[in-house]
């Protein structure tokens, strides 16, 4: 079983009271870590925004900019 399978806060971390999303998209040539400030202090809102960002990424429209 994948250790992340049941973690509802996957890709989320809190920094100075603000929720951020951190992920590392796969690319065969280089590795890029992406941090996105979700600009919320509420965990439920952060989860919702993370899910929206992941959908955008899967559709290819999210150009992650390291913050």
N, C-alpha and C positions, 0 to 999 in steps of 0.2 A: 504494500500500500504506500502511495506517495505521501510523504509527511505533510504536504501542503494541501492535500485533498479536502480537508475539513476546516481549513483556516479561513474564516470570513474576512480577515483583514490582510489577506495576501496582497503584496505590493504596496501596502500602506505603512507609513510611519509618521510619527508626530515630532515636530521640531519647533521649539519655543511656542507651543500651544497651537500650531497650525498643522493641518494634515497635508502630507505630501505623498505622491505616488512615485515609486522608484521601480523601474524595470529595465531589463537588458534584452533588446530585440536580437534575434539571431541573424547574423550575416556571415557568410562563409569567409570573407576576406578580413574584416575588422570587427572589433567589439566596441560597442558604444553603450554606456550606461546613461539612462535618461531619468532626470528628476523633474517632476512637474508639481508646482505648488497648486493645490486644489482650492486654496483661499477660503477654507472653512475651518471652524473649530469643532464642528459637530461630526461625530463618527458616522452616523447614518448617512448624512449628506456626502461625506467623503467616500463611502462605499458606493453610493449612487453615481457620483462623478467619476470614480475609478472605472465602474462598469461602462459608462458612456465613452470614456477615453479608450478603453480596450476595444469596444465595438468600432470606434473610428480608426484605431490602429489596424484592426483586422481588415477593414475596408480599404486601407492604404491611404487614408486622407490625413492621418496624424503624422506630422513631421516633428518628432520629439526634439525639443530644444533643452539641453541641460541648463538648469537654472542654478 
